[in-house]
Each structure stands twice: as structure tokens, then as C-alpha cells.
């Protein structure tokens, strides 16, 4: 009887053991398949994608800060300082003043480094193993996992040592995670403290060690780890950390700087050089001492920073954290459009941030947005390759913001209306009264007003258009006839309300259009005007194009710099809805630009003490004069 019971027990135990074995094997197979898929998704050994080169034309001016900050993030073989000094020595660039460089000979800037990070506001540049200094990867092993080269993903000795230490302290005081286990956790798992998560971490570690060589594991670890935040940008990987914290490539780091980065890994926020410098100094001292004990660094004590160097470095980081160029680098890295070169894009994003900062007081507490569209005059639709567009609210749909969302255009449409007057027989030299006018509409009396009073009783049409006056344009519209004007304007503005005689405010800009709709209305206008010039209807000097190409005589005269005052670029401002819609449009004969600066969210009880000249135009001006291109002057092909 006892023998039979024993046999049954053995069978039951055997079946249970078999079932457990099958379950464990099945679980491991599922986890292994899962991590293989995740490894494929993350492309653990992927390389950065190179962007196009940028040409900085001779005769142009650029900001020194833009050049140096941009060059940090390009594919280069020398330090930015050495490159800059050589360009000065070779007389390819010349210092104009403290922050301006005069380009004497055309420069070809290296390709922009491709950003591997997929998360929002994040920079990650993967490095190859041979480009990571040995002090970094050796130091990482020495500090985090000194048996890394011996274990197979899980260090049983470290786990046992950690277990004994935890047991003695009666709490968790040590962990037994290897670099491979940390990599598995950082790449594929959460930080939750559950047994199942830890089990997966172990299986993942074994599998990674089986599939990937040790040096590749180290490379991937250093490429994927988090190194803090600057300017609101998430720093991922050793190359990003090296470029952002030290303005150097990883291979240019000193052993002490490598020790600093290793020290920060323990807690990028806790050891932040911006907020907790003393903590990082102590941590770096411990790390560097340990690396010397392990004979992992070759540099002598002279490499160690003193308090003066530490404080100077922190001061630079504090200044850097208040700047915007790293955010501009991030946005540039995410732009796949080739119509504008990478350096131009970077300068544009910096121009946007620069003007936003200058208008900070005027826009305080108001949700301001900026939209920008540049489109080649040869384009016939919005999906044309030769376009570049931008929306400051990066989290929202970009194409919808440019092609669908509408804003009241204000005075930007006046040139098209004046062109109809010219085609109907008016001349720019004709006089028009500036005295108040009232129209009797079905809805009641309507009296247009001007923002500033004209001191004379009448002005020439050319003055009225250049200074964007309201009363003169209404007077002329009434004179030529609203019924005559209506079908002409309908060609350019399909959503025009009719009869125009009952909705005359539309000729002052009370029409809503998206940036793309406005662009194609204007491209049609430019084509028609250039054809009139070609046919001899009038000369270029007798055209509205010419009159609005002289910045020193239009609504932007007070804010234009010397460069913009001396070139011919067609431009027109627009301001409406208490400054909540500010515009500037421009055309250089090749590219049309539309810039909108305003509020596209809650407008209740809101107003901006701004105008198109002080907001949208300043972005355009900053971009045009600093992008490293000679400014094209308006002409008709």
C-alpha cells in the first residue's frame, strides 16, 4: 500500500514538474519572441540619417552664434573652434562685429547629424564603438559592472552579494543589475518593482548577451541612456550629452569630462550641473578616483577641474539653458523638407524664437502662435515639393494649420484690390481724398477709419497703398463701382461675400483665408502683374510691385534694418482683430512668403498691442538677413 502511494506521489510530482517545465519554456519562448520583435523595432544598431549640406553664399552676413551653434551638430572631423579659426585664417570669413560674420568666400557646411530619437523634444545621435573614448566605456564598466566582460548577462555573484547586504540591512540597499539588465530595463521595460518585470529583465539580459557582442551592448547602452534636460530638450545618448554639455564630440572628451558624464548617469536630475553642481563635483571626484584605482584613466591630476573651472562651466550652462538654439536644432532635425537647406531652417527657427523673446512683455499671458509658408512661384498646388511651412504649436497638425485653418487677412489683400483699380484705368499718380466717408448699407451706416490720421486732404494712390490707408481705398472702390469690382475680386477670393456693396469691409481685409489660399491668390496676382509689365501696360517702376518693394517707404520703414531698406522685395503688412491677427507677405520674384503671428485659441477679451510690422515682418527680416544667402531682389521672369 505504502509503495503504491509513493509511486502515485512520484507520478504527481513528475507531472507537476513537467507542467511547470512546459510552462516555463513556453513563457521564455513568448518573452524571447517579444524581445526579438522589440529589438527589430528599435533597430538597436541603426545609424543616423545624413541630411543635405548647406551652402553659405559669399557676400552674405550671418550671426556668429548661429554658425558656431549649428556647426556643433554637424558631421565634422575637427572641433568647431578649429574650423572657425581656420576659416578666419584662410580669409573665408571676416568678423563684421561681435556677432556678425561677413562671408568672403562661399562655404559648404557639413551635413546635419540625423536625430535618432523618436520622442518629442529629444536629441539622440548614435555613435559607433570606435568613436566612444575608452575612458567612457571602461569607466562605465568599472563603476557600474566590473564583471561585465565575464558574466553572461546576469552576474550571480553580484546578486548574491546584494542579497546578503539587503538581508543584513533588512531593506533594499543594493541591486545586482548588470549593464545588460539595465539596458533591457531602459529599452524595453518599465521601472515598476514587480517579480514578473524582474524575471523578464533577466530573460531579456540573457537573450541580448546571446544575440549581441559585448562591445555592441556597451555601445547601445551609451547610445540609449538618459543624460538630463537642457532648454526643455531630452538628452539621450553619449553623443548628445557630449555635444550639449561640452560642445565636443565624444572622442574629444578628456578623461575627467568622461568621469563627469559617468557620474551623472547615477541620476541626471540629482547630479544636474545646472541645479546641483556640488553634488556632481563630489560624485565626479569619487568616480575619477575609482577610475584611477582601476588604472582606467591615463591623464594626471592636472586634468582635474578646480572650483574656478567648475563655476565657469556651470555659468555657461545656465546661459545655454536660457537660450533656444538646442530647441531649434531639435526642430531642424525633424524637418524632412529639402526646399530650404538645414542651416536656413535653423536660422529661421532661431529668428522665430528671437522675435518671440523680444515680444515677451507684449504677449505675456496670451497664447500666441506663429505660422510660416514659403512657396516657389512655379508651384500650382500646396503639395508642391518646393514649399516649406512651419507652425509653432508642434503638437498640432502642421498641414491642417497651413492649408485649412483660416485667419482674417486684414490689409495684406490691398495690393490685389489696387491692381484692379489700375486695370480699370486708375494711375498711381491719381489723387484721392482722405476725408471721412460714410456708406449707407442695408445693415446701417458704415464709416471706415484709419489707424492714423492723414494731415492732408488728398494723397496719391501710391502713397495710400504704401501707407495702407483705409479711407482712400473705399473711396476709389465706390468710384469705380462695387458691382464692377466684385467679379474681379471673386477670381482671387472665392469666398467673397456678395453683393460687395453690402459687405464693403471685405476690401479692408474682413476676409478669412488660410496661408496656402492666400499664397495662391497672390501667385495669381504676381503672374498677372508680370504679364502686364511684359505686355507694356505699365513699366515695373510704374507698378504696385515696385512701390511696395521699397521697405524704407512703407509701413515697415521704422523697423527695417539697413539691409532691408536697400533691397527690392515686395512686402505688405496686415493687422486686424485688435492685433490678434498680424501678417506679413513678401515676394522676391522667385519665392512667396506668408507669415502669420497671432492667437488661434481662446480670443475672448484678448488683444495684442502689436502690428504686422512689429511681429511677422521682424521674423521675415531676421531670417532673410541672417540665413547665409544673398537676398534676391524682385523682378519678373
Protein Blocks (a to p, Z undefined) as FASTA:
>chain_A
ZZmmmmmmmmmmmmmmmmmmmmmmmmmmmmmmmmmmmmmmnommbccdddddddddehia
cdfklmmmmmmmpccfbdfklmmmmmmmnomaccfblmbccdfbdcddddddddfbfbeh
iadddddfklpcfklmmmmmmmmommlmmmgoiafklmmmmmmmmmmnopafbdcbdfkl
mmmmmmmmcfbdcfklmmmmmmmmmmmmmmpcfklmmmmmmmmpcebjeehiacedjklm
mmmmnopafklpcfklmmmmmmmmmommlmocklmmmlmmmmmmmmmmmmmmnopafbdf
klpccfklmmmmmmmmmmmmmmmklmmmmmmmmpmbfkbcfklmmmmmmmmmmmmmmmmm
mmgoiacddddddddfkbcbfklmkbcdddfblmbcfklmmmmmccdekjmlmmmmmmmm
mmnopafkbccdfbdcddddfkbccddddfbdcfbfbdcfklmmmnopaklmmmmmmmno
pklmmmmmmmmmmmlccdfklmmmlmnopaccdfklmmmmmmmmmmmmmmmmmnomacfk
lpmklmmmmmklmmklmmpcfklmmcccddddddeehhlaccddddehjaccddddddfb
dfehpacdddfklmmmmmmmmmmmmnopacdddddZZ
